[in-house]
Amino acid sequence: MAALQPPKIYTVSDLTAELRALLEDSFSGIWVEGELSNFHQHSSGHMYFSLKDEESQVRAVMFRMQNRQLKFQPKDGLAVLVYGELSVYERRGEYQLVAEYMEPKGLGALQLAFEQLKEKLRAEGLFDDARKRPIPLLPRRIGVITSPTGAAIRDILHVLRRRFAGVDVLIYPVTVQGDQAAPEIVEALGELNRRGGLDVVIVARGGGSIEDLQAFNEETVARAIAASRIPVISAVGHEVDYTIADFVADLRAPTPSAAAELVIARQDELAQRLDDLHARMTGVIRSRLHGLRMRMSGLDRHVRLLSPVERVRIQRRRLTELLKGLTGWTDRRLTAFHSELKATVGKLDSLSPLAILSRGYSICLRLPGQEIVKNSSAVTAGDLVEVRLHHGRLRCDVREVRAPEG
């Protein structure tokens, strides 16, 4: 009877190593779909997270050298596709997915990165109109950051020469596509700001896919545009293309040609604007002069009113007017008095004894006392009386006194 073989006894390390080798051989180059959870990026740069579905989850890691290529920022709840291999973390004896590539499910990585960066910079206020600088009306020197061989620079120069031939243009050649494009654009913006002497800078390239325009969606480029002391016009792609640079720039042009048209006005347009400004200025000056004349006239009247000579003249005029009024009032009163006096005299004349005498009556006075004789009994025969007539007087001796009849 054959002897039994002794059982193979594994150490923990041996077992873990064999499992690791088995998993790595059997599950290399696999795609795993799941939802990110427990996402954490270590200070070393490595990313640690879990992939889960409705029933299970698996731990995963994406080392710094691999995740540096990501165009978006992973976060919990995001559905992703991960490419990598299964391995075992020997210290804990836990299997994990070592990720080499990751992309969002249902949305391209570049588009997601665009939306994430757009929201981040918006929250920081880099898109606010309040921080954007005005573009000069007639810049003397224009900087252009673009490819020296592309159609964009030809279009820009053609429009500038047609609209205003005298403007100076400084071209800073850069790569506008690929991994080196963003660093070169950032360096160009920094160099032009250090050099100075420019009134405005155009950052431009022609149209393309989101991958072609990726350099203008990089955070470094956006922050370089925001930090520029020189106003920046973004002219990237066609009218329908929008990049992060468009939102951060002081002005967005739909095309490179449109940027040239926006940055400088045509000579005839400038002449018309100058004429309009001259007319407005003339109107304003005339209005101001009229206002000043009116104010001077008012001040002159006010000064004259405060002058002692003018005040005496005004008081003299007022006194003349008062005297004139008093004279008129006096004349009117005298006329009224004369009329009243004449009426009174007429009344007195009608009541005067002399008027009665004029009608044939007479007055008898007993002498020497000249008492009026109203009754025959007031005199006796032999008395001396005086009879007053309308014209003249009579002295008479009373011969006979007769008593009143009846």
PABA-90973 format. One record per atom (N, C-alpha, C): x, y, z; residue in one letter. Coordinates in steps of 0.05 Angstrom, whole numbers, plus 32768, in hexadecimal, padded with zeros to 4 digits. Layout:
N
XYZA/...
END
This chain:
406
80117FE88000M/800080008000M/801180198000M/800B802A7FEDA/801C80427FE9A/801980568001A/802F80628007A/802E8076801DA/8020808F8013A/8011809B8025L/800280B4801FL/801680CB801DL/801180DD8008Q/802280F58005Q/801A8109801AQ/802E81158027P/80278129803BP/801A8141802DP/8006814E803AP/7FF88164802EP/800B817C802AP/8005818C8015K/801581A48010K/800B81BA8022K/801C81C48031I/801581D98044I/801F81F48039I/800C82078035Y/80138222802BY/801782358043Y/802B82458040T/802C825D8052T/801882718047T/801182848058V/7FFE8299804FV/800A82A88038V/802382AE8039S/803082BD8024S/803182AD800AS/80368293800CD/803682827FF4D/801B82817FE7D/8007827D7FF8L/7FEC827C7FEDL/7FE482967FE0L/7FEA82AC7FECT/7FE382C67FE1T/7FF282CA7FC7T/800B82C27FC6A/801B82C67FADA/801082B57F96A/8008829D7F9CE/7FFC828C7F87E/7FE282977F7EE/7FD182A07F90L/7FB882AC7F88L/7FBD82C57F77L/7FD082D47F7ER/7FD682EC7F6ER/7FDE82E57F52R/7FF082D17F50A/7FF982C87F36A/7FE282BD7F25A/7FD082AD7F33L/7FBA82A27F25L/7FA782B87F1BL/7FA182CB7F2CL/7F8F82E17F24L/7F9B82F27F0EL/7FB482F87F10E/7FC0830A7EFCE/7FC282FC7EE1E/7FC682E17EE1D/7FC782D27EC8D/7FAB82CF7EBCD/7F9782CC7ECDS/7F7C82C67EC3S/7F6C82E07EBDS/7F7282F57ECBF/7F62830D7EC8F/7F7483267EC2F/7F8283247EADS/7F92833B7EA4S/7F8583477E8BS/7F8683617E88G/7F7A836E7E71G/7F5C836C7E70G/7F4F83717E87I/7F32836E7E88I/7F25838A7E8BI/7F0C838C7E82W/7EFC83A47E86W/7EE7839E7E9CW/7EE483B07EAEV/7ED183AD7EC4V/7EBF83C67EC4V/7EA583C27EC5E/7E9283D87EC7E/7E8783DA7EE3E/7E8583F27EEEG/7E7A83F57F09G/7E7884137F10G/7E6E84167F29E/7E6B84317F34E/7E8084377F48E/7E8D844E7F46L/7EA284557F59L/7E97845A7F75L/7EA584507F89S/7E9D84577FA5S/7EB684567FB6S/7EB584637FCDN/7ECC84647FDFN/7EE5846F7FD1N/7EE184827FBFF/7EF8848C7FB0F/7F0A849D7FC2F/7F2484997FBFH/7F3784A87FCFH/7F5184AA7FC0H/7F5C84C27FBEQ/7F7684C67FB1Q/7F8A84CD7FC6Q/7F9E84BB7FC9H/7FB384BE7FDDH/7FC684D57FD6H/7FD484DF7FEAS/7FE784F47FE6S/7FFD84EB7FD2S/800284D17FD0S/801584C67FBES/800C84C87FA1S/7FF284CD7F9DG/7FE784CF7F82G/7FD784B67F7AG/7FDA84A07F89H/7FCC84887F82H/7FAE848C7F89H/7F9D847F7F79M/7F8084807F7DM/7F7684657F87M/7F6784667F9DY/7F5B844E7FA8Y/7F3D84517FA8Y/7F2F843B7F9FF/7F12843D7F9DF/7F0684217F9BF/7EEC84207F9BS/7EDE84067F96S/7ECC84097F7ES/7EC983F37F70L/7EB583F17F5AL/7E9F83DF7F64L/7E8683E87F61K/7E7083D97F6BK/7E5983D87F57K/7E4883C47F5BD/7E2F83C47F4DD/7E1983BE7F62D/7E0283B47F5AE/7DEC83B17F6DE/7DF2839B7F81E/7E0483887F7BE/7E0883717F8DE/7E24836E7F98E/7E3883787F8AS/7E5483737F93S/7E65838C7F8FS/7E7D83897F9AQ/7E91839F7F96Q/7EAD83937F97Q/7EBF83A17F8BV/7EDB83987F8AV/7EED83B07F8FV/7F0183AC7F9FR/7F1483C27FA4R/7F2583C67F8BR/7F2F83DF7F88A/7F3F83E67F71A/7F5383FB7F78A/7F6983FC7F69V/7F7D84107F6CV/7F8684197F50V/7F8C84337F4EM/7F98843E7F35M/7FB0844F7F3DM/7FC784457F36F/7FE084527F3FF/7FE4846C7F30F/7FF5847C7F3DR/7FF984987F33R/8002849A7F16R/801484887F0EM/801D848A7EF2M/800784857EDEM/7FF384757EE5Q/7FDD84707ED3Q/7FC784867ED5Q/7FC1848F7EEEN/7FAB84A27EF0N/7FB384BE7EE7N/7FCC84C37EE3R/7FD584DD7ED9R/7FCA84E27EBCR/7FC384CD7EAEQ/7FB984CF7E93Q/7F9A84D57E92Q/7F8D84D37EA9L/7F7084D77EA9L/7F6984F47EA1L/7F5484F77E92K/7F4B85117E89K/7F34851B7E9AK/7F2B850B7EADF/7F1585147EBEF/7F1C850C7EDBF/7F0C85177EEEQ/7F1085117F0AQ/7EFC84FC7F14Q/7F0684E47F1BP/7EF384D07F26P/7EE784D97F40P/7ECE84D17F45K/7EC084D77F5EK/7EAB84C27F63K/7EA384C07F7CD/7E8F84AC7F84D/7E7584AF7F74D/7E6984987F6CG/7E5084987F5EG/7E5284997F40G/7E6B849D7F36L/7E6F849E7F19L/7E7184827F0DL/7E61847C7EF9A/7E6384627EEBA/7E7A84637ED7A/7E8C844E7ED9V/7EA4844F7EC9V/7EA984337EBDV/7EBB84337EAAL/7EC7841A7E9FL/7EE4841B7EA6L/7EEE84057EB2V/7F0A84047EBBV/7F1783ED7EADV/7F2F83F37EA2Y/7F4083DE7E96Y/7F5883D87EA8Y/7F5E83BF7EACG/7F7483B87EBDG/7F77839A7EC1G/7F8183927ED8E/7F8483767EDFE/7F7E83717EFCE/7F7783587F03L/7F7383517F1EL/7F8D83497F2BL/7F9183517F44S/7FA9834A7F53S/7FA183467F70S/7FB5833F7F80V/7FB0833B7F9DV/7FC3834E7FACV/7FB7835C7FBFY/7FC6836C7FD1Y/7FD0835A7FE7Y/7FE983517FE5E/7FF3833A7FF6E/7FF283418013E/7FF78359801BR/7FF883608037R/7FDD835A8045R/7FC7835E8037R/7FAD83598043R/7FA083408037R/7FAB83348023G/7F9F831D8016G/7F8583238008G/7F82833C7FFEE/7F6A83447FF1E/7F6F83487FD3E/7F5D833E7FC3Y/7F6083427FA6Y/7F55835E7F9FY/7F61836A7F8AQ/7F5983857F82Q/7F5D83887F64Q/7F50839B7F59L/7F5383A27F3DL/7F6883B87F3AL/7F7D83B37F2CV/7F9183C77F27V/7F8A83D47F0CV/7F8283ED7F0DA/7F7783FB7EF5A/7F8E84087EE6A/7F8D84057ECCE/7FA084137EBAE/7F9384297EAAE/7F7984277EA7Y/7F6A843B7E97Y/7F4D843D7EA2Y/7F4284557EA1M/7F2784597EAAM/7F19846E7E99M/7F0084687E92E/7EF1847C7E84E/7ED4847C7E8EE/7EC684937E8DP/7EAB84947E96P/7E9884847E83P/7E8584777E8EK/7E7284687E7EK/7E5D847B7E73K/7E58847A7E59G/7E43848A7E4DG/7E4B84A67E46G/7E6184B07E50L/7E6B84CB7E4BL/7E8984CB7E47L/7E9284D77E32G/7EAF84D67E2DG/7EBF84E37E44G/7ED784D97E48A/7EE884E47E5DA/7EEE85017E5AA/7EF3850A7E41L/7EF985267E3CL/7EE185387E41L/7EC9852E7E39Q/7EB1853E7E3DQ/7EAB85407E5BQ/7EAF852A7E6AL/7EAB852B7E87L/7EBF853E7E94L/7ED8853C7E8BA/7EED854E7E96A/7EE6856B7E90A/7EDB85707E78F/7ED3858B7E71F/7EBD85957E84F/7EA985857E89E/7E93858D7E9AE/7E9C85917EB7E/7EAE857F7EC0Q/7EB885827EDCQ/7EC9859B7EE0Q/7EDB85A07ECDL/7EEC85B87ECFL/7EDB85D17ECCL/7EC885D17EBAK/7EB685E87EB6K/7EA885EF7ED0K/7E9D85DB7EDDE/7E8F85E07EF6E/7EA285EA7F0CE/7EB985DE7F0DK/7ECD85E67F21K/7ED586047F1EK/7EDC860C7F06L/7EE586277F01L/7ECE863B7F04L/7EB686327EFCR/7E9F86447F00R/7E9B864A7F1ER/7E9E86357F2EA/7E9A86397F4BA/7EAF864B7F57A/7EC7864C7F4AE/7EDC865D7F54E/7ED9867A7F4AE/7EC6867F7F38G/7EC1869A7F2EG/7ED186A27F16G/7EDF868E7F09L/7EF086957EF2L/7EE0869C7ED9L/7EC686967ED9F/7EB5869C7EC2F/7EA686B77EC6F/7EA886C27EDDD/7E9886DA7EE4D/7E9F86F27ED1D/7E8B86FF7EC8D/7E8F87177EB7D/7E9E872D7EC5D/7E9A872E7EE0A/7EA687447EEFA/7EC487447EEFA/7ED0872C7EEBR/7EEE872B7EEBR/7EFA872D7ECFR/7EE9872F7EBBK/7EF387307EA0K/7EFA874C7E98K/7F10874F7E89R/7F19876A7E82R/7F0F87727E66R/7F0B878C7E62P/7F0187957E47P/7F1787937E32P/7F0F878E7E1AI/7F22878C7E03I/7F2687A97DF9I/7F3F87B27DF5P/7F4487CD7DEBP/7F3687D17DD0P/7F2C87EA7DCCL/7F1F87F07DB2L/7F3287EF7D9BL/7F4A87FA7D9EL/7F5D87FA7D88L/7F7987F27D93L/7F7E87D97D96P/7F9887D07DA1P/7FAE87D67D8EP/7FC587DE7D98R/7FDC87E37D87R/7FEC87CA7D81R/7FEE87B87D95R/7FFD879F7D91R/7FEC87887D9BR/7FEA87737D8AI/7FD9875C7D8FI/7FEB87447D90I/7FE987347DA5G/7FF7871A7DA6G/7FE587047D9DG/7FEF86F17D8EV/7FE086DA7D85V/7FEF86C07D8CV/7FE286AF7D9CI/7FED86967DA4I/7FDE86807D94I/7FED86747D82T/7FE0865F7D70T/7FF686517D61T/7FEE863E7D51S/800186307D40S/800986427D29S/802386447D23P/802C86567D0EP/8025864C7CF2P/801D86337CF0T/801786277CD5T/7FFA86217CD1T/7FE986277CE4G/7FCC86207CE1G/7FBD86367CD2G/7FA4862F7CCCA/7F9386427CBEA/7F8A86597CD0A/7F8B86557CEAA/7F8286697CFDA/7F9286837CFBA/7FAD86807CFAI/7FBE86987CF9I/7FBB86A67CDEI/7FB786977CC8R/7FB386A47CAER/7F9986B47CAER/7F8486A87CB9D/7F6A86B77CBAD/7F6C86D07CCBD/7F7A86CE7CE2I/7F7C86E57CF3I/7F8C86FC7CE6I/7FA286F57CDAL/7FB3870A7CCDL/7FA487167CB5L/7F9687067CA6H/7F8787117C8FH/7F7287257C98H/7F63871F7CADV/7F4E87317CB7V/7F5B874A7CC2V/7F7087477CD1L/7F7D875F7CDDL/7F8887727CC8L/7F9487677CB3R/7F9F87787C9DR/7F8887867C8FR/7F7287787C8BR/7F5B87847C7DR/7F4E879A7C8ER/7F4C87977CA8R/7F3E87AA7CB8R/7F4F87C17CC1R/7F6887BC7CC8F/7F7A87D17CD2F/7F9787C97CCEF/7FA287D27CB8A/7FBC87C77CB0A/7FD387D07CC2A/7FCF87E47CD2G/7FE587EF7CE2G/7FEA87E17CFCG/7FDA87CD7D04V/7FDD87C17D1EV/7FF587AD7D1FV/800487AD7D35D/801A879A7D38D/801087807D43D/801A87697D38V/8011874F7D41V/802A873F7D49V/802A87347D62L/803F87237D6BL/803587067D6DL/804086F47D5DI/803886D97D5CI/804A86C87D6EI/803D86BA7D81Y/804C86A77D93Y/8044868B7D8AY/8056867D7D7CP/804F86627D71P/804E864D7D88P/8039863D7D87V/803586277D9AV/802986107D8CV/802A85F97D99T/801B85E17D90T/7FFF85E47D9BT/7FEB85DF7D8AV/7FCF85E37D93V/7FC185C87D95V/7FD085B27D94Q/7FC385987D96Q/7FD885847DA1Q/7FCF85727DB2G/7FE2855E7DBDG/7FEA85647DDAG/7FFB85537DE5D/800285557E01D/8013856E7E07D/802285797DF4Q/803385907DF9Q/802485AA7DF5Q/800B85A97DEAA/7FFE85C27DE4A/7FF885D37DFCA/7FEB85C77E11A/7FE485D67E29A/7FFC85E37E36A/801285D47E3BP/802A85E17E47P/803585F87E36P/803485F57E1CE/803F860B7E0BE/802D86237E0BE/8013861F7E0CI/800086367E0DI/800486447E28I/800686357E3EV/800B86427E58V/802586527E58V/803A86467E4DE/805486547E4BE/8051866D7E3AE/8043866C7E24A/804086837E12A/8031869A7E21A/801C86947E2FL/800E86A97E3EL/801F86B57E53L/802F86A57E61G/804186B07E75G/805686C17E69G/806286B97E53E/807786C87E46E/806D86E37E3BE/805586E37E2EL/804A86FC7E24L/8044870F7E3AL/803A87057E51N/803587177E68N/804F87227E73N/806487117E74R/807D871B7E7FR/808A87307E6CR/8087872B7E52R/8092873D7E3ER/808387587E3ER/806987577E40G/805987707E40G/8058877E7E25G/804C87957E24G/804A87A47E0CG/8033879D7DFAG/802387897E02L/800C87807DF1L/7FF2878B7DFDL/7FE087917DECD/7FC6879B7DF5D/7FB187857DF7D/7FB487707DE8V/7FA187597DE9V/7FAF87417DDEV/7FA687297DE7V/7FB187107DDDV/7F9B86FE7DD3V/7F9F86F37DBBI/7F8B86E07DB0I/7F9786C47DB2I/7F8986B17DBFV/7F9086957DC0V/7F7E86877DACV/7F8A867A7D97A/7F7A86717D81A/7F8386567D76A/7F6F86487D6BR/7F7486307D5AR/7F5A862B7D4BR/7F5D861B7D35G/7F4586147D25G/7F3485FF7D33G/7F2085F67D25G/7F0D85E27D30G/7F1985C67D32G/7F0A85B57D3FG/7F1385997D42G/7F01858B7D56G/7F0785727D5CS/7EF885627D6FS/7F00856B7D8BS/7EF185607D9EI/7EF785667DBAI/7F13855E7DC2I/7F1D85487DB5E/7F3985407DBAE/7F4C85547DAFE/7F46855F7D97D/7F5885737D8BD/7F59858D7D9BD/7F4385947DA8L/7F4185AD7DB7L/7F4885A97DD4L/7F5285927DDCQ/7F55858C7DF8Q/7F68859F7E07Q/7F7D85A97DF8A/7F9085BB7E05A/7F8285D47E11A/7F6C85DC7E04F/7F5E85F47E0CF/7F4985EE7E21F/7F4785D57E29N/7F3685CC7E3FN/7F4685C47E58N/7F6085C97E57E/7F7185C27E6DE/7F6F85D87E83E/7F7185CF7E9CE/7F6F85E27EB3E/7F8685F57EB3E/7F9E85EC7EABT/7FB685FD7EABT/7FB386147E98T/7FA7860F7E81V/7FA386247E6DV/7F8D86377E77V/7F78862D7E82A/7F63863E7E8DA/7F6E86517EA2A/7F7E86477EB4R/7F8986587ECAR/7F9D866C7EBFR/7FAC86647EAAA/7FBF86777E9EA/7FB0868E7E91A/7F9A86887E84I/7F8A869E7E77I/7F7F86B07E8DI/7F7486A47EA3A/7F6886B47EB8A/7F7D86C67EC6A/7F9686BC7EC7A/7FAC86CB7ED5A/7FB886E07EC3A/7FB386E07EA9S/7FBF86F37E97S/7FB7870F7E9DS/7FCC87217E9ER/7FC6873D7EA2R/7FBD874A7E88R/7FC3873E7E71I/7FBA87487E57I/7F9F873C7E51I/7F8C874B7E47P/7F72873F7E3FP/7F7687297E2AP/7F6787147E2DV/7F6A86FC7E1CV/7F5086F77E0DV/7F5286F37DF3I/7F3C86EA7DE2I/7F4086CD7DDBI/7F2C86BC7DE0S/7F2E86A07DD9S/7F20869C7DBFS/7F2F86907DABA/7F23868B7D90A/7F2A866F7D88A/7F1C865C7D94V/7F2286407D91V/7F0C86317D83V/7F1286247D6DG/7EFE86137D5FG/7EEB86247D4EG/7ED386187D49H/7EBE86247D3AH/7EA986307D4DH/7E94863B7D41E/7E8086497D52E/7E7386367D66E/7E70861D7D5FV/7E62860A7D71V/7E7585FF7D86V/7E8F86037D84D/7EA285F87D97D/7EA5860B7DAFD/7EA386007DC6Y/7EA8860F7DDFY/7EBE86007DEFY/7ED1860F7DF9T/7EE686047E09T/7EE786127E24T/7EF586077E37I/7EF886157E51I/7F0686307E4DI/7F1886317E3AA/7F25864B7E35A/7F1186617E2DA/7EFC86597E1ED/7EE8866D7E16D/7EDA86797E2FD/7ED586687E43F/7EC686727E5BF/7ED886847E6CF/7EF2867E7E6DV/7F04868D7E7FV/7F0E86A77E71V/7F1086A67E57A/7F1C86BD7E49A/7F0A86D67E4DA/7F1786ED7E48D/7F0887077E4AD/7EF3870A7E34D/7EF886FD7E1DL/7EE586FE7E07L/7EE786E47DF7L/7ED186D87DF0R/7ED186C07DDFR/7EC986C77DC3R/7EDA86BF7DB0A/7ED386C37D93A/7ECC86A87D87A/7EB786A77D77P/7EAE868D7D6CP/7EC286807D59P/7ED386917D4CT/7EE886867D3AT/7F0086987D3BT/7F17868F7D32P/7F2F86A17D31P/7F2A86BA7D21P/7F1C86B87D0AS/7F1686D07CFAS/7F0586E47D09S/7EF186D97D18A/7EE086EA7D28A/7EF086F87D3EA/7F0586EB7D48A/7F1686F77D5DA/7F2487107D52A/7F2E870D7D39A/7F3B87247D2CA/7F27873B7D28A/7F0E87347D21E/7EFA87497D1CE/7EF287567D37E/7EF287467D4CL/7EEA87517D66L/7F0087627D72L/7F19875A7D6DV/7F2E87687D7CV/7F3487837D70V/7F2D87887D57I/7F3387A27D4CI/7F1D87AA7D38I/7F1487C27D3AA/7EFF87CC7D29A/7F0A87D57D0EA/7EF987D67CFAR/7F0187DF7CE0R/7F0687FD7CE1R/7F1788077CCEQ/7F1E88237CCEQ/7F0588357CC9Q/7EF3882C7CB6D/7EDC883C7CB1D/7EC9883C7CC9D/7EC888257CD8E/7EB888247CF0E/7EC388377D05E/7EDE88377D08L/7EEA884A7D1BL/7EE588677D14L/7EE6886D7CFAA/7EE188887CF1A/7EC488907CF8A/7EB1887E7CF3Q/7E9588837CFAQ/7E9288877D18Q/7E9F88767D27R/7E9D88797D44R/7EA988937D4ER/7EC0889B7D41L/7ECC88B57D49L/7EB988CC7D42L/7EAC88CA7D2BD/7E9888DF7D24D/7E8188E07D38D/7E7888C87D3FD/7E6288C77D53D/7E6B88D37D6ED/7E8388CB7D76L/7E8D88D57D8FL/7E9188F37D8EL/7E9B88FD7D77H/7E9F891A7D74H/7E8489297D76H/7E70891E7D69A/7E55892B7D6AA/7E4A892A7D87A/7E4E89137D94R/7E4489117DB0R/7E5489257DC2R/7E6E89267DBEM/7E7E89387DCEM/7E7689557DCAM/7E72895C7DB0T/7E6989787DAAT/7E4F897E7DB7T/7E3C896B7DB6G/7E2289707DC3G/7E2589737DE1G/7E3689627DECV/7E3A89647E09V/7E46897F7E11V/7E5B89877E02I/7E6889A07E08I/7E5489B87E05I/7E4489B77DF0R/7E3189CD7DECR/7E1D89CD7E03R/7E1489B67E0BS/7E0189B47E21S/7E0D89BF7E3BS/7E2789B77E3FR/7E3489C07E57R/7E3889DE7E57R/7E4089E97E3FL/7E448A067E3EL/7E2A8A157E42L/7E148A0A7E37H/7DFA8A177E3BH/7DF38A177E59H/7DF88A007E65G/7DF289FE7E82G/7E038A127E92G/7E1D8A147E8AL/7E2F8A277E98L/7E268A447E94L/7E1D8A4A7E7BR/7E138A657E76R/7DFB8A6B7E88R/7DE98A597E89M/7DD18A5D7E99M/7DD98A607EB6M/7DEC8A507EBFR/7DF48A527EDBR/7E028A6D7EE0R/7E138A767ECDM/7E208A907ED0M/7E0C8AA77ED0M/7DF88AA47EBFS/7DE38AB97EBFS/7DD58ABA7EDAS/7DCF8AA37EE5G/7DC28AA27EFFG/7DD48AAD7F15G/7DEE8AA67F13L/7E018AB17F27L/7E048ACF7F25L/7E048AD97F0BD/7E068AF67F07D/7DEE8B047F13D/7DD68AF97F0FR/7DBE8B057F1CR/7DC08B047F3AR/7DCA8AEE7F44H/7DCD8AEC7F61H/7DE18B007F6CH/7DF78B037F5EV/7E0C8B177F67V/7E018B337F66V/7DF28B397F50R/7DE68B547F4FR/7DD28B597F65R/7DC48B447F6CL/7DB18B487F82L/7DBF8B4D7F9DL/7DD78B417F9FL/7DE68B457FB8L/7DF58B607FB8L/7DF88B6D7FA2S/7E078B877FA0S/7DF88B9D7FAES/7E058BAE7FBFP/7DF78BC57FCCP/7DEB8BD87FB8P/7DFA8BDE7FA2V/7DF08BF07F8EV/7DD68BE57F82V/7DD78BCB7F7BE/7DC08BBE7F6FE/7DA88BBE7F82E/7DAE8BB97F9CR/7D998BB87FB0R/7D8D8BD47FB3R/7D9D8BEA7FB2V/7D928C057FB3V/7D818C0B7F9BV/7D8B8C017F83R/7D7C8C067F6BR/7D618BF87F6CR/7D618BDF7F77I/7D488BD07F79I/7D358BDE7F8DI/7D408BE77FA4Q/7D2F8BF57FB7Q/7D248C0F7FACQ/7D358C1D7F9CR/7D2C8C367F90R/7D158C317F7DR/7D188C1B7F6DR/7D038C147F5BR/7CE98C0D7F6AR/7CEC8BFE7F7FR/7CD58BF77F8FR/7CC88C117F9BR/7CD98C257FA5L/7CCE8C3D7FB0L/7CBF8C4E7F9BL/7CCB8C4E7F82T/7CBD8C5C7F6DT/7CA28C507F67T/7CA28C357F67E/7C888C287F62E/7C748C2D7F78E/7C7E8C2E7F92L/7C6C8C347FA8L/7C628C517FA6L/7C748C647F9FL/7C6B8C807F9DL/7C568C837F86L/7C5C8C757F71K/7C498C767F5BK/7C2D8C6B7F63K/7C2E8C567F72G/7C158C4A7F7CG/7C078C5D7F90G/7C178C697FA1L/7C0C8C7C7FB5L/7BFF8C947FA7L/7C0D8C9F7F93T/7C028CB67F85T/7BE88CAF7F77T/7BE78C987F6BG/7BCE8C907F5EG/7BB88C8D7F73G/7BBF8C817F89W/7BAB8C7D7F9EW/7BA18C987FA9W/7BB48CAC7FACT/7BAD8CC67FB6T/7B9A8CD57FA2T/7BA18CD37F89D/7B918CE07F75D/7B758CD57F75D/7B738CBB7F77R/7B598CAE7F77R/7B498CB77F90R/7B568CB87FA6R/7B488CC07FBFR/7B3F8CDE7FBER/7B508CF07FB3L/7B488D0C7FB0L/7B308D0F7F9DL/7B318D007F88T/7B1A8D017F75T/7B008CF97F83T/7B038CE47F93A/7AEB8CDA7FA2A/7AE28CEF7FB6A/7AF68CFC7FC4F/7AEF8D107FD7F/7AE18D287FCAF/7AEB8D307FB3H/7ADF8D477FA4H/7AC28D407F9DH/7ABE8D287F94S/7AA38D207F8CS/7A908D207FA5S/7A9A8D167FBBE/7A8A8D167FD4E/7A858D327FDDE/7A998D447FDCL/7A968D5F7FE5L/7A828D6E7FD4L/7A848D6A7FBAK/7A718D777FA8K/7A548D6F7FAEK/7A518D557FB3A/7A368D4B7FBAA/7A2C8D577FD4A/7A3E8D5A7FE7T/7A378D658001T/7A308D837FFET/7A408D917FEEV/7A3B8DAD7FEAV/7A1F8DB17FDDV/7A1A8D9F7FCAG/7A008DA17FBDG/79E98D9D7FD1G/79ED8D8A7FE3K/79D88D857FF7K/79D68D9E800AK/79ED8DAA8011L/79EC8DC18023L/79DF8DD98015L/79E68DDB7FFCD/79DA8DF27FEDD/79BB8DF07FEDD/79B28DD77FE9S/79958DD37FE8S/79888DD98003S/79968DD68019L/798B8DDB8033L/79928DF7803EL/79A28E078031S/79AA8E21803AS/79938E35803BS/79908E468050P/797C8E5C8050P/797E8E6F8039P/79978E728030L/799B8E848019L/798C8E798000L/798E8E5E7FFEA/79808E527FE7A/79628E577FE9A/79578E578002I/793B8E5B8007I/79348E798000I/79468E8B8007L/79418EA78001L/79408EAC7FE3L/79508E9B7FD5S/79508E9F7FB7S/79358E997FABS/79258E8B7FBAR/790A8E837FAFR/78F58E987FB7R/78FD8EB07FC3G/78EA8EC57FCAG/78E38EC77FE7G/78EF8EB77FF7Y/78EA8EB98014Y/78FD8ECD8020Y/78F78ED5803AS/79088EE88048S/79098EE08065S/791C8EEC8074I/79208EE68091I/791D8F0080A0I/790E8EFF80B6C/79098F1880C6C/79198F1580E0C/79298F2980E5L/793A8F2980FEL/79328F41810FL/792C8F3C8129R/79258F53813CR/793F8F5F8145R/79418F7A8142L/79588F89814AL/79558F928167L/796A8F968175P/79858F94816BP/79918F78816EP/79838F66817BG/798E8F4C8181G/79908F3A8169G/79828F408154Q/79828F30813CQ/79778F148141Q/79628F128152E/79558EF98155E/79428EF4813EE/79418EDD8135I/792F8ED7811EI/79138ED78129I/79028EE5811AV/78E68EE88122V/78D78ED28114V/78CD8EBF8125K/78BE8EA9811AK/78A08EAC811EK/78998EBE8131N/787C8EC18138N/78778EDF813BN/785F8EE88134S/78598F068135S/78588F0F8152S/78558EFD8164S/78548F058180S/786F8F0C818BS/78848F07817BA/789F8F0C8185A/78A68F298182A/78968F398174V/789B8F568171V/78828F668179V/78878F7F817DT/78718F928183T/78748FA98171T/785F8FB98170A/78608FD1815EA/78758FE38169A/78848FEE8156G/789A9001815DG/78B58FF3815EG/78B58FD7815DD/78CF8FC9815DD/78DD8FCD8142D/78F78FCC8143L/79078FCE812BL/790F8FB28122L/790A8FAB8109V/79118F9180FFV/79218F9480E5V/792F8F7E80DEE/793F8F7D80C5E/79358F6580B5E/792F8F6B809CV/79258F56808AV/793B8F4F8076V/79448F368076R/79588F2D8063R/794B8F20804BR/79538F2A8033L/79488F20801AL/795E8F10800CL/79578F057FF5H/796B8EF77FE6H/79828F0A7FDDH/797A8F227FD7H/798E8F367FD1H/79888F4F7FE1H/79998F537FF6G/79968F6B8006G/79868F678020G/79838F7F8030R/79768F7E804AR/79638F97804CR/794F8F94805CL/793D8FAA8061L/793B8FAF807FL/793D8FCA8088R/79388FD180A4R/791B8FDD80A5R/790C8FD280B7C/78EF8FDA80B8C/78E78FDF80D5C/78D48FF280D8D/78C78FF780F2D/78AC8FE880F1D/78A68FDA8107V/788D8FCB8109V/78778FDF8111V/78638FE28101R/784D8FF48106R/78358FE68112R/78328FCD8109E/781A8FBF8112E/78228FA18114E/78178F958128V/781B8F78812CV/78018F6A812AV/77FE8F57811AR/77E58F488116R/77EA8F2B8120R/77D68F23812EA/77D88F078138A/77D28EF48121A/77DD8EDB8123P/77D78EC7810DP/77BA8EC2810BP/77B08EBD80F3E/77948EB880EEE/778F8E9B80F5E/77768E9880FDG/776D8E7D8103G/77738E76811FG/
END
